[in-house]
Amino acid sequence: MNTAVAPKVQVPDVAGQITYAMRSMGVAPIPRNYELFYEAYIGSNPALTRELSALGSQATQAELDALGAQYFTSSPARVVDDAHTRISGELDGLLRILRQEQSSLESYTRLLGETHKRITSKSNASVELIENAIELLSQATGDTMAHGERTVEDVVQRSQEMDQVRKELDEYKRIANTDSLTRLSNRRAFDERLAAVFNNPGMRPVTALLLADIDNFKKINDTYGHPVGDKILATVASVIRSNVRRDIFVARAGGEEFALIIDGNTPEEITAIAERIRRTLETTPFKNSRTRVNYGPITVSIGICMASSAEDAGELYSKTDIALYGAKNAGRNCTILYQDGMQKDFTKSWLIYKT
């Protein structure tokens, strides 16, 4: 393994690179265009990347919007705006209901006060007055209670409608955070989860980031074509997911790289998890059931770093990538745990979306 100290390289400004690429192609730097170029940049959707590249430097906004409509089920801005409008409407309705309820209660309170004054006045004491007061109060009380029941029903209904909006937003977020090819979490969700690792210092000694990268994947794509490559990516994702606990976070970090964030395990236990994934993939057949063409063996190189070895999410990703680089440099199809002193010419950026 090459452990020579390499000079530090400035981590590139990915957002700046994407914006520069858009400007070079004459594409307006608006959010929906940035989303297209972001997905193409990280390589999470090879078909989108190919179609966007095919447009060349003469892409029209209509063509870009058509790609967006094809690959993104709905615009984030549109979904949020719609939810905002619906929630605002429900809140306005609730305020009207509560104001009406307040007005009804104030009228009822005034009636009680006036009736009390009349009944307690000795000059107005009579059986007829008391009977009239009782009838009036009975009717007013019944009306007030009925109004209160309608108010409760209206409030419950509007609360249910707002809860439905919340569920729709949750479902949208789930879809927005899912990689369409592998059905794993995507890079956006990975960035958020990786940052959250450092919210609980007590968990850092038993939390690790694992990066698994398919070996020689470019050769597979070049030899058999991207459709075969996509099927292999989906199969690798399925094998990884089926070989770890349900509570382990698994994402496609981009291209042929997968990321796992594992909580509650020692370095030895996490290495054992990595080796189980690696050995299972090594022995999994990758064949075309119709043509009998064998695409395998498919192997992965794996790098691991404990969160306690890093000060923040960026450093954790960097050190895990260094370990992954070590696994590639050691001949591929192996697992390496990051150790102090390992160095690499690191040029990746872990964070694209900043919140």
C-alpha positions in Angstrom: 0.0 0.0 0.0 1.2 3.4 -0.9 1.4 5.4 2.3 3.5 8.3 1.1 2.3 11.7 2.2 0.6 13.5 -0.7 0.1 17.2 -0.9 -3.2 18.5 0.2 -5.4 19.6 -2.6 -8.1 22.2 -2.3 -11.6 20.6 -2.3 -13.4 21.9 -5.4 -16.4 24.1 -5.2 -18.9 21.7 -6.7 -21.7 24.2 -6.8 -19.4 26.6 -8.5 -18.4 23.9 -11.1 -22.1 23.2 -11.8 -22.9 26.9 -12.2 -19.9 27.3 -14.5 -21.0 24.4 -16.6 -24.5 25.9 -16.9 -23.1 29.3 -17.9 -20.8 27.7 -20.5 -23.8 26.0 -22.1 -25.8 29.2 -22.0 -28.3 27.7 -19.5 -30.1 30.0 -17.1 -28.9 29.5 -13.5 -32.4 28.9 -12.1 -33.2 26.2 -9.4 -34.9 23.7 -11.7 -31.9 23.8 -14.1 -29.4 23.5 -11.2 -31.3 20.3 -10.0 -30.9 18.8 -13.5 -27.1 19.5 -13.6 -26.6 18.4 -10.0 -28.1 15.0 -10.7 -26.0 14.7 -13.9 -22.9 15.7 -12.0 -23.1 13.1 -9.3 -24.0 10.4 -11.8 -27.0 9.0 -9.8 -29.1 8.8 -12.9 -26.9 7.7 -15.9 -29.8 8.0 -18.4 -30.4 11.6 -17.3 -26.7 12.4 -17.6 -26.6 10.9 -21.1 -29.7 12.8 -22.3 -28.5 16.1 -20.8 -25.1 15.7 -22.5 -26.8 14.9 -25.8 -28.4 18.3 -25.8 -25.0 19.9 -26.1 -24.5 23.7 -25.8 -27.7 24.6 -27.7 -30.2 23.3 -25.1 -33.4 25.3 -24.9 -35.3 25.9 -21.7 -38.2 23.9 -23.1 -35.9 20.9 -23.7 -34.5 21.2 -20.1 -38.0 21.5 -18.7 -39.0 18.4 -20.7 -36.1 16.5 -19.1 -37.1 17.7 -15.7 -40.7 16.6 -16.2 -39.4 13.2 -17.4 -37.0 12.5 -14.5 -38.4 14.4 -11.6 -42.0 13.5 -10.6 -42.7 17.1 -9.4 -40.9 20.3 -8.8 -39.8 20.9 -5.1 -40.8 24.5 -5.4 -44.2 23.6 -6.7 -44.8 21.0 -4.0 -43.8 23.3 -1.2 -45.8 26.2 -2.6 -48.9 24.0 -2.9 -48.5 22.8 0.7 -48.0 26.4 1.8 -51.2 27.6 0.1 -53.2 24.7 1.5 -51.9 25.1 5.1 -52.5 28.9 4.9 -56.1 28.3 3.8 -56.7 25.8 6.7 -55.2 28.2 9.2 -57.4 31.1 8.0 -60.4 28.8 8.3 -59.4 27.9 11.8 -59.0 31.5 12.8 -62.5 32.3 11.5 -64.0 29.4 13.5 -62.2 30.4 16.7 -63.3 34.0 16.2 -66.9 32.9 15.8 -66.6 30.7 18.8 -65.2 33.6 20.8 -68.0 35.9 19.7 -70.6 33.2 20.6 -69.1 32.7 24.1 -68.9 36.5 24.7 -72.7 36.9 23.8 -73.6 34.0 26.0 -71.5 35.5 28.8 -73.3 38.8 28.5 -76.7 37.1 28.6 -75.7 35.2 31.8 -74.6 38.5 33.4 -77.7 40.4 32.4 -80.0 37.6 33.6 -78.1 37.3 36.9 -78.7 41.0 37.5 -82.4 40.8 36.8 -82.9 37.7 39.0 -80.9 39.1 41.9 -82.7 42.5 41.9 -85.4 42.4 44.6 -87.5 45.0 42.7 -87.9 42.6 39.8 -88.4 39.4 41.8 -91.3 37.4 40.5 -92.2 33.8 39.5 -92.9 34.9 35.9 -89.5 36.6 35.6 -87.7 33.6 37.0 -89.5 31.2 34.6 -88.8 33.5 31.6 -85.1 33.7 32.7 -84.9 29.9 33.0 -86.4 29.4 29.5 -84.1 32.0 28.0 -81.0 30.5 29.6 -82.0 27.0 28.6 -82.4 28.0 25.0 -79.2 30.0 25.0 -77.2 27.2 26.6 -78.5 24.7 24.1 -77.6 27.0 21.2 -74.2 27.6 22.6 -73.5 23.9 23.2 -74.6 23.1 19.7 -72.4 25.8 18.3 -69.5 24.5 20.3 -70.1 20.9 18.9 -70.0 22.3 15.4 -66.9 24.2 16.2 -65.2 21.1 17.5 -66.2 19.2 14.4 -64.8 21.9 12.1 -61.6 22.1 14.1 -61.1 18.3 13.9 -61.8 18.3 10.1 -59.3 21.1 9.4 -56.7 19.4 11.7 -57.2 16.2 9.7 -56.8 18.1 6.4 -53.5 19.8 7.7 -52.3 16.3 8.8 -52.9 15.1 5.3 -50.8 17.9 3.9 -48.0 16.9 6.3 -48.3 13.3 5.2 -48.1 14.3 1.6 -45.0 16.4 2.3 -43.4 13.5 4.2 -44.1 11.2 1.2 -42.6 13.8 -1.2 -39.5 14.1 0.9 -39.2 10.3 0.9 -39.4 10.2 -2.9 -37.1 13.2 -3.2 -34.5 11.4 -1.0 -34.7 8.1 -2.9 -32.4 7.0 -5.7 -34.7 6.0 -8.6 -32.5 3.3 -9.9 -31.5 1.4 -6.7 -34.4 2.5 -4.4 -31.8 3.3 -1.8 -31.5 6.7 -0.2 -29.8 9.2 -2.5 -26.9 11.7 -2.1 -29.2 14.4 -0.8 -30.4 12.1 2.0 -26.9 10.9 2.7 -25.6 14.4 3.1 -28.3 15.1 5.7 -27.7 11.9 7.6 -23.9 12.3 7.6 -24.2 15.7 9.1 -26.5 14.4 11.8 -23.8 11.9 12.9 -22.1 14.8 14.8 -25.2 15.9 16.6 -24.7 13.2 19.3 -21.0 13.2 20.5 -21.7 10.1 22.7 -22.5 7.9 19.7 -19.3 8.8 17.7 -17.1 6.1 19.2 -19.6 3.4 17.9 -20.6 5.0 14.7 -18.8 4.6 11.3 -19.1 5.6 7.7 -18.5 2.8 5.2 -18.0 3.5 1.5 -18.2 0.6 -1.0 -17.2 1.2 -4.7 -17.8 -1.3 -7.5 -14.5 -2.4 -9.0 -13.8 -1.7 -12.7 -17.3 -0.4 -13.2 -16.3 1.7 -16.2 -15.0 -1.3 -17.9 -18.4 -3.1 -17.3 -20.3 -0.1 -18.8 -17.9 0.1 -21.8 -18.1 -3.6 -22.5 -21.8 -4.4 -22.0 -23.5 -1.0 -22.1 -25.2 1.2 -19.6 -28.4 -0.8 -19.4 -26.4 -3.8 -18.1 -24.5 -1.4 -15.8 -27.8 -0.1 -14.4 -29.0 -3.7 -13.7 -25.7 -4.5 -11.9 -26.0 -1.3 -9.8 -29.6 -2.3 -8.8 -28.4 -5.9 -7.9 -25.5 -4.7 -5.9 -27.8 -2.3 -4.0 -30.1 -5.2 -3.2 -27.3 -7.4 -2.0 -26.0 -4.7 0.3 -29.4 -3.9 1.7 -30.2 -7.6 2.4 -26.9 -8.2 4.2 -27.3 -5.5 6.9 -29.7 -4.7 9.7 -32.8 -2.7 8.8 -31.7 0.2 11.0 -28.5 0.7 9.0 -28.6 3.7 6.7 -27.7 2.7 3.1 -27.4 5.2 0.3 -26.2 5.4 -3.3 -23.7 8.2 -2.8 -23.2 8.7 -6.5 -22.2 6.7 -9.6 -21.1 3.2 -8.5 -20.4 4.3 -4.9 -22.5 3.2 -2.0 -22.5 4.6 1.6 -23.5 3.0 4.9 -23.8 4.8 8.2 -23.6 2.3 11.0 -24.5 3.1 14.6 -23.8 1.1 17.7 -20.9 -1.1 16.6 -17.2 -1.5 17.3 -14.6 -1.2 14.6 -14.3 -5.0 14.6 -18.0 -5.5 14.2 -18.3 -3.0 11.4 -15.3 -4.6 9.6 -17.2 -7.9 9.9 -20.3 -6.3 8.3 -18.2 -5.0 5.5 -16.6 -8.4 4.9 -20.0 -10.1 4.8 -21.1 -7.7 2.1 -17.9 -8.1 0.1 -17.9 -11.9 0.2 -21.6 -12.1 -0.7 -21.1 -9.9 -3.7 -18.0 -11.8 -4.7 -20.0 -15.1 -4.9 -23.2 -13.6 -6.3 -23.8 -14.7 -10.0 -24.3 -11.8 -12.4 -25.7 -13.5 -15.5 -28.1 -12.7 -18.3 -30.9 -15.3 -17.9 -31.7 -15.1 -21.5 -28.3 -15.0 -23.3 -26.4 -16.7 -20.5 -23.7 -14.0 -20.7 -21.7 -13.9 -17.5 -21.0 -10.3 -16.4 -19.2 -11.3 -13.2 -17.5 -11.6 -11.0 -18.6 -8.3 -9.5 -16.5 -7.1 -6.6 -16.3 -4.0 -4.4 -13.6 -2.2 -2.5 -14.6 -0.9 0.9 -13.2 1.8 3.1 -14.3 2.4 6.7 -13.7 5.2 9.2 -15.0 5.6 12.7 -16.7 9.0 13.4 -14.5 9.4 16.5 -11.5 9.9 14.1 -13.1 13.0 12.5 -14.1 16.4 13.7 -17.0 16.9 11.3 -18.8 15.2 8.4 -16.5 16.5 5.7 -13.5 15.0 7.5 -15.3 11.7 8.1 -16.1 11.4 4.4 -12.5 12.4 3.4 -10.9 9.8 5.7 -13.3 7.1 4.7 -12.5 7.8 1.1 -8.8 7.6 1.9 -9.4 4.1 3.3 -11.4 3.2 0.1 -8.5 4.5 -2.0 -6.2 2.2 0.1 -8.4 -0.8 -0.7 -8.3 0.1 -4.4 -4.5 0.5 -4.3 -4.1 -2.8 -2.4 -5.6 -4.7 -5.4 -9.4 -4.1 -5.0 -11.9 -6.5 -3.5 -10.8 -5.9 0.0 -11.8 -3.9 3.1 -9.5 -1.3 4.8 -10.2 0.5 8.1 -8.8 4.1 8.3 -5.8 4.5 10.5 -4.0 7.6 11.5 -1.3 8.5 9.1 -3.1 7.4 5.9 -3.0 10.0 3.2 -4.4 10.5 -0.2 -4.7 13.2 -2.8 -8.3 13.9 -1.9 -10.4 15.8 -4.4 -14.0 14.9 -3.7 -16.6 17.0 -2.0 -19.0 15.3 0.4 -21.5 18.1 0.7 -23.6 19.4 -2.2 -26.8 20.6 -0.5 -26.3 22.9 2.4 -29.2 23.5 4.8 
